[in-house]
Amino acid sequence: MESKQFQTPIEYLKGVGVSRAEALKKELQIYSFDDLLKHYPYKYIDRTRFYKIKDIQPDMPYVQVLARVTQKEILGEKHSKRLIVQAKDETGFLELAWFQGIRWIEKTIIPGKVYIIFGKPGFFNGKAQMSHPELELYFSGANQQKGNLTLQPAYNSTEKLKQFSLDSKGIQKLIATLLEQHAKDIHENLPLYIINRYRLMNRQEACRYIHFPDNSNQLKEAQYRLKFEELFFLQLKLLKNKLLRTQKFKGNIFDKVGNYFNEFYQHKLPFPLTNAQKRVLKEIRQDTQRGVQMNRLLQGDVGSGKTVVALMCMLLAIDNGFQACIMAPTEILATQHYETIKSLVDDGFIEVALLTGSVPQKARKAIHHQLEDGSLHILVGTHALIEDKVQYKNLGFVVIDEQHRFGVEQRAKLWRKNIVPPHVLVMTATPIPRTLAMTMYGDLDISVIDELPAGRKPIQTIHFYEAQRLRMFGFMKQEIAKGRQVYVVYPLIKESEKLDLKNLDDGIETMSREFPKPQYQLSIVHGKLKASEKEYEMQRFIKGETQIMVATTVIEVGVNVPNASVMIIENAERFGLSQLHQLRGRVGRGAEQSYCILMSKEKLSNDGRIRLNTMVKTNNGFEIAEIDMQLRGPGNIEGTQQSGVLDLKAADLTTDYEILTQARNLVIEIFEKDPHLAAPENQLLNQAFQQKNGGLSWDKIS
């Protein structure tokens, strides 16, 4: 349990005060004692060993030596004044230099005494040197040395904080003061049976040793304890939400498979379902028969057939007397889903309508009327679906596509459109690394479509440098001659002075020159066009009237042209991995071999090279997502920012998969035996949980 002491505002800690507190709040979001305690070091400097002077190498980051000062002198005049100190051990000499605070430092150094000298080494004329080292008088065998012979913590700070003397050292002092005064107020929040089972360090020690470890074993134990605790309480919250929801919210029972589903499956399905699609349908079918509201996340790579699965689930709802809807984040994507569904079910089979911001008022009224009298089976649209005016007769199944683009409140509105909450299927084509799925979507059941439909050939990805541009043009001409179409994607519209990028305007000019009319026709699409203009250009490409679509990333989601077989990405090094993967997924939708060409400049950063090599090496979205998370960190993966879930202080999702799995499995085990945390051994857990979460929100749907 956390003591109330740690909720104390940071200005009341000795040595902080009002102005420093303001800076800490603004720069590092440190508002309370607890926030400061959880401002963990980002690295540790090894002060546990001493080097001999002769062993010092110029490439060492920091070294610590024990040496006797032999002489000191101030040299130079005014601005060039410096303090030079000579020190030696039995293996050689070391020169120390200061250019600031000279008078004060000179007074404190006593020739003939032995000092602990710590700093970054350098060499001048073959002699070892250190500028502005830390110096501490050495007392042989005395306890005072304890302070420095440790792993020294290094803390994140900012330029602004340094003006308040709150660099890494300044923050270290504040944390030392906090622990000195309040370590006794750090109480245990895990029951003894968990501590014993996982051999966890006690909480008070862990909080002390993560900041001031004496050795690396102590540090490892402290880190493990705090990571485990953090991930454990996160999983406790997510799985408790899930448990409460299944207890509180009854779900509509889809107990029959009727004409709509069977007719579609037997006569309208354009290709056989993959085993992965069958498995997911079975999971959803079981969910909708349990009498509990379903909340399931469906992950599947671009082109893996998620929309067909979603449609079949919606047909199941219709068979059981319910309506269904599918909500997408953009008009392009909503229209895409509408077109796909219409082409699959053809006219007269079921009633499907599209509702977006640009639907005229008259058509809108007709849709509202059909929804209310129940004659409309499936409504596809953008967030226009959650407007108050949109009322359903009996909404039973909701599909939310690319849900990270919607806030919790928007989803909850859709959820309240029926007395018994509808079943919810959340779909994403952005593959999510395992650890992220277990934290961001830990309270949803997860299904994965991990195979492509039969007959789809894997896309071949090639990386070309600028010097190979003519080869790229030649390849485009070959493919167009075969009757295929090509996308060319640019990162920017207008030339930016700061970024040397191939921009769209230049690109259009180059393409028009290289692919002249009337032999070739171009479509041009970017974010500054009006919706109607964009739609017109898209339609020309979809109908095959143009062979090349030159575009910015507006085509990242929601364009389905089976005849397009080449995706060219200009300045590919400027795109993130998940974006490159999404763009590549725009081709390879027909039976023909498709290609993705990544164009880049010759000089690449290390991360840029890793991204492009990864794309060439694999088509597996999950593999790509794992590498993306290692490069960018979990907090920057699309969607995690707005979810607020990933405010992790100790744990790191890129490296702590095993601890996360242990913590999640333990929570599942505890809830199976004691769903209300009412058993005597779980009292402490229940109290800590209530305190951390301050009551639970019932509006949360994912």
DRENKOL-634792 format. One record per residue (C-alpha): residue number from 1; residue in one letter; x, y, z. Coordinates in steps of 0.001 Angstrom, whole numbers, padded with zeros to 6 digits, m for minus. Last residue first. Layout:
residues N
    k  r        x        y        z
  NUM  a        X        Y        Z
...
end
This chain:
residues 702
    k  r        x        y        z
  702  s  m011807  m001327  m025059
  701  i  m015339  m000474  m024036
  700  k  m014798   001793  m021055
  699  d  m017981   003464  m019974
  698  w  m018171   001526  m016723
  697  s  m015293   003460  m015173
  696  l  m013692   001863  m012140
  695  g  m013086   003157  m008611
  694  g  m009969   004992  m007418
  693  n  m007690   002935  m009650
  692  k  m004475   002822  m007621
  691  q  m006227   002886  m004243
  690  q  m008721   000201  m005227
  689  f  m005898  m002041  m006513
  688  a  m003734  m001512  m003425
  687  q  m006705  m002356  m001163
  686  n  m007595  m005455  m003184
  685  l  m004000  m006658  m003207
  684  l  m003676  m006230   000561
  683  q  m006897  m008202   001046
  682  n  m005739  m010994  m001288
  681  e  m004572  m013481   001390
  680  p  m007896  m013031   003249
  679  a  m009917  m014007   000127
  678  a  m012133  m011222  m001279
  677  l  m010205  m010446  m004455
  676  h  m013610  m010407  m006211
  675  p  m012710  m013061  m008831
  674  d  m010945  m015352  m006298
  673  k  m009833  m018690  m007728
  672  e  m010044  m017899  m011468
  671  f  m009150  m014270  m010737
  670  i  m005861  m015266  m009075
  669  e  m004855  m017605  m011949
  668  i  m005604  m014953  m014599
  667  v  m003562  m012416  m012572
  666  l  m000629  m014870  m012329
  665  n  m000736  m015538  m016073
  664  r  m000638  m011782  m016768
  663  a   002338  m011182  m014440
  662  q   004364  m014079  m015838
  661  t   003601  m012994  m019413
  660  l   004638  m009399  m018645
  659  i   007863  m010603  m016993
  658  e   008659  m012696  m020073
  657  y   007872  m009883  m022539
  656  d   010139  m007413  m020731
  655  t   012471  m006303  m023536
  654  t   010473  m004195  m026011
  653  l   007679  m003630  m023502
  652  d   009951  m001763  m021122
  651  a   009002  m001820  m017448
  650  a   010024   000757  m014838
  649  k   007993   003911  m015550
  648  l   005164   002688  m017792
  647  d   002517   005184  m018874
  646  l   001404   002847  m021602
  645  v  m002307   002761  m021055
  644  g  m003055   006379  m021958
  643  s  m004790   005161  m025127
  642  q  m004055   008382  m027006
  641  q  m000327   007748  m027292
  640  t  m000589   004015  m027898
  639  g  m002448   004431  m031182
  638  e   000417   004217  m033647
  637  i   003591   002940  m032008
  636  n   005444   005790  m030362
  635  g   005104   004712  m026732
  634  p   006327   001176  m027518
  633  g   009843   002264  m028476
  632  r   010714   003429  m031983
  631  l   013351   000974  m033157
  630  q   012431  m002009  m030962
  629  m   008722  m001372  m031621
  628  d   009287  m001299  m035379
  627  i   011255  m004565  m035150
  626  e   008294  m006241  m033387
  625  a   005810  m004723  m035870
  624  i   007815  m006001  m038848
  623  e   007792  m009560  m037462
  622  f   004042  m009218  m036948
  621  g   003483  m007897  m040469
  620  n   005305  m010798  m042139
  619  n   006361  m009651  m045615
  618  t   010051  m010070  m044782
  617  k   013601  m009362  m045983
  616  v   013144  m006346  m048262
  615  m   011025  m004548  m045670
  614  t   013491  m005363  m042887
  613  n   016398  m004072  m044997
  612  l   014527  m000771  m045516
  611  r   013834  m000339  m041795
  610  i   017349  m001366  m040695
  609  r   018904   001107  m043176
  608  g   016733   003963  m041905
  607  d   017626   003094  m038310
  606  n   021361   003239  m039103
  605  s   020949   006520  m040961
  604  l   021122   006334  m044750
  603  k   023396   007997  m047287
  602  e   022687   006852  m050851
  601  k   019223   008438  m051143
  600  s   016210   006147  m051140
  599  m   013695   004458  m053464
  598  l   011794   001464  m052097
  597  i   010240  m000584  m054891
  596  c   007253  m002792  m054016
  595  y   006327  m005505  m056489
  594  s   003320  m007645  m057385
  593  q   003019  m011058  m059043
  592  e  m000485  m011383  m060519
  591  a  m003433  m013038  m058693
  590  g  m004873  m009713  m057521
  589  r  m004459  m007822  m054266
  588  g  m000656  m007740  m054319
  587  v  m000583  m003937  m054154
  586  r  m001976  m001596  m051471
  585  g  m000252  m003731  m048838
  584  r   003091  m002073  m049662
  583  l   001659   001178  m048332
  582  q   000657  m000457  m045038
  581  h   004121  m002025  m044642
  580  l   005861   001282  m045361
  579  q   003582   002965  m042806
  578  s   004332   000284  m040196
  577  l   008059   000700  m040800
  576  g   008104   004484  m040456
  575  f   008636   006584  m043586
  574  r   011552   008908  m044317
  573  e   013846   006101  m045519
  572  a   011353   005435  m048330
  571  n   012339   008705  m049975
  570  e   010023   007752  m052865
  569  i   007826   004678  m052420
  568  i   007019   002823  m055650
  567  m   004140   000343  m055430
  566  v   003740  m001945  m058458
  565  s   000957  m004461  m059243
  564  a  m002186  m002350  m059505
  563  n  m004811  m004583  m061206
  562  p  m006403  m005594  m057872
  561  v  m007185  m001922  m057071
  560  n  m008243  m001590  m053439
  559  v  m007645   001779  m051848
  558  g  m008571   002031  m048188
  557  v  m005510   002869  m046222
  556  e  m002162   004384  m047159
  555  i  m003673   006142  m050187
  554  v  m003600   009525  m048469
  553  t   000171   008923  m048185
  552  t   001005   011358  m050971
  551  a   000104   010439  m054518
  550  v   001101   009809  m058129
  549  m  m001277   007192  m059519
  548  i  m000015   005701  m062761
  547  q  m001979   003772  m065397
  546  t  m005023   006035  m065755
  545  e  m008417   005014  m067206
  544  g  m008160   001689  m065327
  543  k  m011536   002041  m063597
  542  i  m009815   002213  m060174
  541  f  m007413   004877  m061487
  540  r  m010201   007087  m062859
  539  q  m012154   006468  m059631
  538  m  m009262   007683  m057483
  537  e  m008971   010892  m059522
  536  y  m012720   011619  m059183
  535  e  m012713   010745  m055449
  534  k  m009837   013141  m054798
  533  e  m011607   015882  m056715
  532  s  m014838   015288  m054737
  531  a  m013000   015261  m051376
  530  k  m011278   018558  m052197
  529  l  m007543   018255  m052941
  528  k  m005000   019354  m050315
  527  g  m004415   015815  m049008
  526  h  m002995   014446  m052261
  525  v  m004042   012546  m055399
  524  i  m002756   012815  m058979
  523  s  m003939   010352  m061624
  522  l  m001638   009952  m064641
  521  q  m002303   008781  m068232
  520  y   000339   007263  m070519
  519  q   000557   007003  m074314
  518  p  m001369   010265  m074772
  517  k   000466   011701  m072891
  516  p   004065   011516  m071707
  515  f   005506   009042  m069146
  514  e   009072   010267  m068436
  513  r   008179   013967  m068702
  512  s   004873   013615  m066849
  511  m   006633   011478  m064205
  510  t   009367   014082  m063667
  509  e   006863   016962  m063407
  508  i   004551   015015  m061098
  507  g   007517   014090  m058906
  506  d   008722   017661  m058677
  505  d   005285   018725  m057445
  504  l   005059   015694  m055131
  503  n   008290   016309  m053314
  502  k   011516   014397  m053647
  501  l   012871   015328  m050278
  500  d   015798   017436  m049077
  499  l   014145   018436  m045855
  498  k   014766   021816  m044261
  497  e   013814   023995  m047203
  496  s   010624   022027  m047725
  495  e   009342   021463  m051249
  494  k   005594   021232  m051341
  493  i   003514   018034  m051269
  492  l   005519   015735  m049012
  491  p   006203   012006  m048406
  490  y   005810   010824  m052003
  489  v   004019   007710  m053299
  488  v   004124   006321  m056849
  487  y   001390   003725  m057494
  486  v   001499   001636  m060679
  485  q  m001024  m000116  m062942
  484  r  m000793  m003323  m064990
  483  g  m001595  m003916  m068680
  482  k   001581  m005884  m069465
  481  a   003000  m002705  m071073
  480  i   002372  m000963  m067725
  479  e   004627  m003578  m066052
  478  q   007456  m003074  m068551
  477  k   007149   000732  m068373
  476  m   007410   000663  m064557
  475  f   010530  m001534  m064796
  474  g   012203   000900  m067180
  473  f   011440   003802  m064817
  472  m   012995   001856  m061908
  471  r   016079   001019  m063956
  470  l   016419   004728  m064739
  469  r   016226   005545  m060989
  468  q   019172   003288  m060086
  467  a   021458   006192  m059035
  466  e   018785   007293  m056503
  465  y   019204   004010  m054603
  464  f   016919   001031  m055178
  463  h   015500  m001356  m052535
  462  i   013379  m004230  m053868
  461  t   010299  m005862  m052320
  460  q   008581  m008850  m053917
  459  i   004948  m009158  m052832
  458  p   003961  m012667  m051707
  457  k   001662  m014342  m054268
  456  r  m002030  m014585  m053483
  455  g  m003592  m017741  m054940
  454  a  m005012  m018914  m051628
  453  p  m006000  m016131  m049189
  452  l  m003183  m014817  m046945
  451  e  m002383  m016372  m043583
  450  d  m002148  m014993  m040025
  449  i  m005699  m013951  m039287
  448  v  m005413  m013248  m035545
  447  s  m008050  m013197  m032848
  446  i  m007693  m011372  m029528
  445  d  m010089  m011235  m026593
  444  l  m010158  m007701  m025251
  443  d  m009102  m006548  m021767
  442  g  m005392  m006674  m022572
  441  y  m005822  m004476  m025633
  440  m  m003132  m001906  m024889
  439  t  m001190  m004176  m022531
  438  m  m001352  m007695  m023985
  437  a  m001473  m006348  m027574
  436  l   001631  m004274  m026866
  435  t   003543  m007281  m025552
  434  r   002597  m009385  m028573
  433  p   003550  m006755  m031177
  432  i   000553  m005252  m032994
  431  p   000000  m005739  m036709
  430  t  m001592  m002617  m038171
  429  a  m004457  m004020  m040255
  428  t  m006800  m003510  m037322
  427  m  m010323  m004689  m036603
  426  v  m012441  m004196  m033455
  425  l  m015433  m006535  m033238
  424  v  m018082  m005417  m030762
  423  h  m021241  m007327  m029755
  422  p  m024095  m004910  m029225
  421  p  m025013  m003598  m025760
  420  v  m028470  m004743  m024632
  419  i  m030602  m001585  m024673
  418  n  m029068  m000547  m028005
  417  k  m027266   002560  m029295
  416  r  m025185   002738  m026116
  415  w  m022203   000999  m027712
  414  l  m021958   003502  m030497
  413  k  m021558   006208  m027869
  412  a  m018921   004091  m026051
  411  r  m016801   004025  m029209
  410  q  m016729   007816  m029468
  409  e  m015949   008127  m025739
  408  v  m012984   005755  m026001
  407  g  m011384   007845  m028773
  406  f  m011254   006662  m032387
  405  r  m008118   006474  m034559
  404  h  m006842   003487  m032585
  403  q  m009907   001624  m033898
  402  e  m008551   000836  m037351
  401  d  m012005  m000562  m038188
  400  i  m014852  m000786  m035682
  399  v  m017419  m003537  m036372
  398  v  m020659  m003408  m034383
  397  f  m023188  m006251  m034028
  396  g  m026661  m006286  m032457
  395  l  m028328  m002964  m033244
  394  n  m032105  m003326  m032965
  393  k  m034261  m000532  m034343
  392  y  m031288   001788  m034765
  391  q  m031207   005530  m034094
  390  v  m028860   007987  m035866
  389  k  m029984   011456  m034738
  388  d  m027589   011285  m031760
  387  e  m024565   011104  m034076
  386  i  m022590   007875  m033649
  385  l  m022792   006686  m037259
  384  a  m021435   010037  m038570
  383  h  m018166   008712  m037043
  382  t  m017563   007220  m040501
  381  g  m019904   004864  m042292
  380  v  m021360   001474  m043167
  379  l  m024929   000604  m042144
  378  i  m026036  m003008  m042493
  377  h  m029579  m004418  m042365
  376  l  m031814  m001469  m043300
  375  s  m035502  m002455  m043109
  374  g  m035493  m002151  m039286
  373  d  m038071   000655  m039056
  372  e  m035546   002915  m037297
  371  l  m032692   002196  m039669
  370  q  m034878   002677  m042736
  369  h  m036000   006124  m041469
  368  h  m032481   007280  m040645
  367  i  m031289   006118  m044106
  366  a  m034125   008049  m045832
  365  k  m033218   011149  m043820
  364  r  m029574   010863  m044919
  363  a  m030564   010536  m048579
  362  k  m032419   013860  m048309
  361  q  m029623   015584  m046340
  360  p  m026901   014732  m048864
  359  v  m024161   012174  m047885
  358  s  m020855   014117  m047572
  357  g  m020330   013572  m043844
  356  t  m020608   009797  m044215
  355  l  m023441   007234  m044178
  354  l  m023322   004292  m046598
  353  a  m026251   001870  m046879
  352  v  m026707  m001922  m047123
  351  e  m030028  m003767  m047539
  350  i  m029564  m007519  m047998
  349  f  m029717  m009866  m051011
  348  g  m031398  m007341  m053324
  347  d  m028265  m006176  m055096
  346  d  m024933  m007980  m054819
  345  v  m023659  m009487  m051499
  344  l  m019934  m009450  m052256
  343  s  m019810  m006364  m054504
  342  k  m021938  m004395  m052033
  341  i  m019652  m005431  m049139
  340  t  m016516  m004342  m051006
  339  e  m018085  m001042  m052141
  338  y  m019231  m000230  m048576
  337  h  m015858  m001160  m047100
  336  q  m014054   001097  m049623
  335  t  m016527   003925  m048997
  334  a  m015770   003712  m045261
  333  l  m012024   003687  m046006
  332  i  m012186   006752  m048256
  331  e  m014562   008523  m045871
  330  t  m012078   008085  m043022
  329  p  m012005   006473  m039555
  328  a  m014208   003436  m040310
  327  m  m017409   002307  m038550
  326  i  m019213  m000917  m039538
  325  c  m022845  m001475  m038602
  324  a  m025148  m004388  m037864
  323  q  m028894  m004901  m037456
  322  f  m030410  m007786  m035506
  321  g  m033014  m010506  m036151
  320  n  m030855  m013575  m035555
  319  d  m030073  m014104  m039248
  318  i  m029087  m010413  m039383
  317  a  m026501  m011001  m036602
  316  l  m025078  m013995  m038506
  315  l  m024918  m011819  m041614
  314  m  m022867  m009304  m039585
  313  c  m020454  m012091  m038609
  312  m  m020129  m013063  m042287
  311  l  m019412  m009425  m043171
  310  a  m016671  m009138  m040519
  309  v  m015002  m012325  m041819
  308  v  m015170  m010983  m045385
  307  t  m013721  m007638  m044224
  306  k  m010796  m009350  m042435
  305  g  m009595  m011108  m045595
  304  s  m005791  m011159  m045253
  303  g  m005321  m008253  m047682
  302  v  m003505  m005968  m045233
  301  d  m002370  m008084  m042301
  300  g  m004808  m009344  m039753
  299  q  m005671  m008508  m036195
  298  l  m009223  m008956  m034954
  297  l  m009828  m007548  m031469
  296  r  m012831  m008989  m029646
  295  n  m015350  m007531  m027246
  294  m  m018367  m009822  m026998
  293  q  m021313  m009053  m024667
  292  v  m022184  m012149  m022659
  291  g  m025056  m014515  m023502
  290  r  m022564  m017195  m024475
  289  q  m023672  m017749  m028069
  288  t  m022007  m014659  m029562
  287  d  m018581  m015601  m028205
  286  q  m018734  m019128  m029701
  285  r  m019520  m017711  m033173
  284  i  m016690  m015197  m032773
  283  e  m014165  m017965  m032047
  282  k  m015530  m020108  m034920
  281  l  m015301  m017186  m037340
  280  v  m011667  m016637  m036240
  279  r  m010766  m020298  m036872
  278  k  m012445  m020277  m040296
  277  q  m010507  m017129  m041291
  276  a  m007220  m018747  m040169
  275  n  m008025  m021927  m042086
  274  t  m008441  m019824  m045231
  273  l  m011945  m019273  m046604
  272  p  m012630  m020521  m050146
  271  f  m012970  m017781  m052771
  270  p  m015771  m015539  m054108
  269  l  m018243  m016360  m051288
  268  k  m021653  m015916  m052911
  267  h  m023182  m019396  m053190
  266  q  m022497  m021612  m050157
  265  y  m021239  m019107  m047577
  264  f  m023599  m016315  m048674
  263  e  m026665  m018558  m048755
  262  n  m025682  m020097  m045415
  261  f  m025176  m016778  m043616
  260  y  m028349  m015173  m044981
  259  n  m030446  m018301  m044584
  258  g  m029778  m018958  m040906
  257  v  m027103  m019904  m038372
  256  k  m028999  m019809  m035116
  255  d  m028271  m019024  m031503
  254  f  m027015  m015453  m031811
  253  i  m027447  m014559  m028136
  252  n  m027507  m010847  m027330
  251  g  m025018  m009965  m024613
  250  k  m025396  m009352  m020903
  249  f  m023224  m006637  m019478
  248  k  m022396  m006660  m015765
  247  q  m020629  m009977  m015225
  246  t  m018786  m010003  m018556
  245  r  m017916  m006325  m018076
  244  l  m016680  m006814  m014544
  243  l  m014373  m009617  m015687
  242  k  m012987  m007584  m018581
  241  n  m012381  m004579  m016356
  240  k  m010698  m006887  m013801
  239  l  m008530  m008207  m016639
  238  l  m007325  m004739  m017604
  237  k  m006790  m003508  m014031
  236  l  m004995  m006648  m012843
  235  q  m002901  m006604  m016032
  234  l  m001690  m003077  m015224
  233  f  m001168  m004039  m011570
  232  f   001048  m006981  m012586
  231  l   002980  m004943  m015167
  230  e   003998  m002362  m012564
  229  e   004740  m004907  m009836
  228  f   006858  m007084  m012126
  227  k   008840  m004101  m013384
  226  l   009424  m002904  m009812
  225  r   010626  m006304  m008538
  224  y   012782  m007034  m011605
  223  q   014439  m003625  m011397
  222  a   015246  m004027  m007694
  221  e   016659  m007529  m008250
  220  k   018808  m006384  m011173
  219  l   020112  m003362  m009192
  218  q   021098  m005507  m006207
  217  n   022910  m007881  m008538
  216  s   024707  m004953  m010242
  215  n   026237  m003581  m007045
  214  d   025650  m001007  m004313
  213  p   022412   000189  m005915
  212  f   021242   003769  m005275
  211  h   018175   004638  m007357
  210  i   016773   001170  m008121
  209  y   018195   000184  m004738
  208  r   015971   002427  m002629
  207  c   012677   001659  m004344
  206  a   013541  m002079  m004380
  205  e   014455  m002001  m000679
  204  q   011075  m000501   000252
  203  r   009209  m002904  m002007
  202  n   010664  m006158  m000714
  201  m   012816  m008055  m003227
  200  l   010784  m010630  m005148
  199  r   011445  m014364  m005026
  198  y   008595  m015037  m007507
  197  r   006729  m017455  m005214
  196  n   007829  m015722  m002021
  195  i   006694  m012230  m003055
  194  i   003452  m013624  m004516
  193  y   002603  m015566  m001313
  192  l   003544  m012530   000816
  191  p   000857  m010350  m000736
  190  l   001913  m007409  m002926
  189  n   001483  m003738  m001979
  188  e   004266  m003330   000599
  187  h   004630   000098   002184
  186  i   006987   002970   001381
  185  d   006489   005327   004342
  184  k   009764   004235   006043
  183  a   011653   005441   002948
  182  h   010268   008925   003719
  181  q   012981   011243   005033
  180  e   016162   009630   003711
  179  l   014397   008388   000588
  178  l   013155   011877  m000294
  177  t   016527   013473   000495
  176  a   018350   010944  m001756
  175  i   015774   011634  m004485
  174  l   016434   015376  m004226
  173  k   020214   014833  m004345
  172  q   019943   012631  m007451
  171  i   017862   015333  m009152
  170  g   020711   017815  m008574
  169  k   023327   015340  m009861
  168  s   021350   014639  m013067
  167  d   020959   018400  m013637
  166  l   018645   020293  m011338
  165  s   020786   023355  m010636
  164  f   017717   025561  m011348
  163  q   019148   026591  m014745
  162  k   019810   022866  m015295
  161  l   016053   022347  m015162
  160  k   015566   024509  m018270
  159  e   018275   022622  m020180
  158  t   016508   019341  m019406
  157  s   017023   016339  m017087
  156  n   017050   012572  m017478
  155  y   018780   010930  m014550
  154  a   022131   009133  m014176
  153  p   022510   006809  m011168
  152  q   025978   005964  m009780
  151  l   026672   002256  m009443
  150  t   028506   002283  m006138
  149  l   031801   003231  m004496
  148  n   030667   006805  m004063
  147  g   028559   007105  m000947
  146  k   030185   004166   000847
  145  q   033451   006095   001067
  144  q   032375   007830   004273
  143  n   032611   004550   006145
  142  a   036347   004815   006739
  141  g   038843   002128   005639
  140  s   041279   004623   004109
  139  f   039758   008065   003902
  138  y   039867   009340   000328
  137  l   039042   013005  m000312
  136  e   036504   013333  m003119
  135  l   037067   014869  m006512
  134  e   034677   014980  m009478
  133  p   036564   015723  m012717
  132  h   036437   019109  m014468
  131  s   038715   018165  m017380
  130  m   040713   014928  m017169
  129  q   044129   014131  m018674
  128  a   046330   011153  m019568
  127  k   049561   012164  m021344
  126  g   050419   011088  m024909
  125  n   050689   014688  m026127
  124  f   047157   015279  m024848
  123  f   044940   012359  m023854
  122  g   041364   012298  m022572
  121  p   039559   010687  m019656
  120  k   035940   011376  m018608
  119  g   035665   011804  m014845
  118  f   036187   010449  m011332
  117  i   039087   011100  m008967
  116  i   039012   009531  m005483
  115  y   041674   011552  m003723
  114  v   044898   010884  m001756
  113  k   046408   013887   000064
  112  g   049943   015300  m000505
  111  p   048640   018491  m002106
  110  i   045333   019704  m000563
  109  i   042518   020651  m002954
  108  t   039618   022645  m001426
  107  k   041068   026161  m001971
  106  e   041788   025481  m005680
  105  i   038171   024394  m006228
  104  w   036793   027735  m004947
  103  r   039226   029903  m006903
  102  i   038825   027932  m010167
  101  g   035018   027846  m010418
  100  q   035503   027446  m014173
   99  f   038395   026302  m016414
   98  w   039464   023264  m014415
   97  a   042227   020795  m015382
   96  l   043516   017479  m014000
   95  e   046774   015862  m015198
   94  l   047353   012179  m014467
   93  f   050743   010566  m013768
   92  g   051886   006915  m013724
   91  t   051738   003362  m012363
   90  e   052241   003808  m008581
   89  d   049598   006537  m008453
   88  k   049916   010177  m009484
   87  a   048141   013539  m009471
   86  q   049058   016890  m011027
   85  v   046555   019768  m010784
   84  i   046104   022558  m013349
   83  l   043703   025430  m012618
   82  r   042896   027603  m015627
   81  k   042857   031278  m016636
   80  s   042370   031907  m020372
   79  h   039599   034445  m019796
   78  k   041578   036558  m017269
   77  e   045270   035488  m017338
   76  g   047000   032107  m017626
   75  l   047974   029447  m015076
   74  i   046759   028528  m011598
   73  e   048903   025864  m009949
   72  k   048528   022533  m008130
   71  q   051023   019862  m007019
   70  t   051472   016226  m005982
   69  v   047832   015095  m005586
   68  r   047767   011392  m004662
   67  a   045716   009005  m006806
   66  l   042775   006593  m006613
   65  v   041184   006348  m010042
   64  q   037635   006297  m011423
   63  v   036979   006148  m015135
   62  y   034251   007410  m017431
   61  p   033374   006849  m021139
   60  m   036571   004950  m021992
   59  d   037745   005665  m025560
   58  p   041019   007398  m024513
   57  q   042250   004345  m022541
   56  i   043256   004387  m018849
   55  d   045224   001295  m017787
   54  k   048413   003247  m016924
   53  i   046459   005372  m014424
   52  k   045284   002275  m012517
   51  y   041526   001902  m012590
   50  f   039233   001782  m009554
   49  r   036012  m000231  m009455
   48  t   032508   000180  m008005
   47  r   031802   003569  m009550
   46  d   030025   002095  m012580
   45  i   027821   004763  m014081
   44  y   024168   003790  m014153
   43  k   021569   004454  m016875
   42  y   018065   005883  m017395
   41  p   017656   006504  m013649
   40  y   014064   006200  m012361
   39  h   011723   009157  m011959
   38  k   009346   006928  m009989
   37  l   010355   008379  m006589
   36  l   009882   011857  m008065
   35  d   006353   011038  m009246
   34  d   005556   009581  m005797
   33  f   006753   012728  m004009
   32  s   004293   014680  m006165
   31  y   003995   016766  m009350
   30  i   006884   015507  m011520
   29  q   005680   016032  m015117
   28  l   009332   016235  m016268
   27  e   009692   019758  m017677
   26  k   006552   021556  m016494
   25  k   006154   019894  m013125
   24  l   009873   019947  m012324
   23  a   010127   023638  m013361
   22  e   007149   024612  m011203
   21  a   008614   022682  m008249
   20  r   011974   024467  m008676
   19  s   010150   027807  m008471
   18  v   007997   026871  m005447
   17  g   010451   025137  m003108
   16  v   012579   022047  m003779
   15  g   015344   021582  m001171
   14  k   013167   019874   001470
   13  l   010155   018337  m000244
   12  y   007036   020500   000114
   11  e   007189   021760  m003499
   10  i   006661   018147  m004731
    9  p   002999   018024  m003713
    8  t   002366   015278  m001094
    7  q   000769   012164  m002638
    6  f   003719   010145  m001309
    5  q   002793   010835   002322
    4  k  m000576   009192   001702
    3  s   001345   005907   002075
    2  e   001186   003491  m000852
    1  m   000000   000000   000000
end
